[in-house]
Amino acid sequence: MKIKYLSIIVCSILTASSWAADNKNDLASFHKDVNGCKTCHTAPNKVSDSETFENKQCKSCHGDYGKLANPKLEIDPHSSHLGDINCTSCHKGHEPEFR
């Protein structure tokens, strides 16, 4: 009986994690074609709370906020009075991207 429930839980987790990487409106799906999960992570499912490595990966490909700033915008999220906040404070890899 316990094995049956364990199987259901494992299948649910695998389904959820595969959905997260295949949802076509998120950053994970977009970046998956570049180098898989390694594009952003050292190892999937091993992410520190600070997401330091992931944020370094963002900047290694996209540049720092100075490069991303858009002087045409009245309010530019990449030129903030808050300074250099983590990319992942606004951009969530496995959630739909806002525009």
C-alpha positions, 0 to 999 in steps of 0.5 A, a space after each residue: 500500500 505504501 509503495 502505491 502512494 510513493 509511486 503516485 508521489 514520484 510520478 506527480 513530482 516528475 510530471 510537475 518538473 517536466 512541465 516546468 521545463 516545457 511550459 512555453 511561456 517561461 525562461 526555462 523553456 526559452 533557455 533550454 535550447 541553449 544548453 539545457 538546465 546547465 545554461 542557468 544552473 550548476 545542477 538542477 534542483 540544487 539552487 541556493 536561496 541567494 541564487 548567486 550562480 544563476 544571477 551570474 549566468 544571466 549577466 554572463 550572457 546578457 551583460 550588466 544593468 548598464 548594458 540592459 538599460 534602455 534610455 527610451 523608457 520613462 521607468 527602466 527596470 534595468 536602471 534602478 535606484 535600488 542598485 544591482 538587484 538580482 535578476 531573479 528578483 523579477 525574472 522567475 525561470 520556471 514561471 510565466 514571464 511577464 511583459 
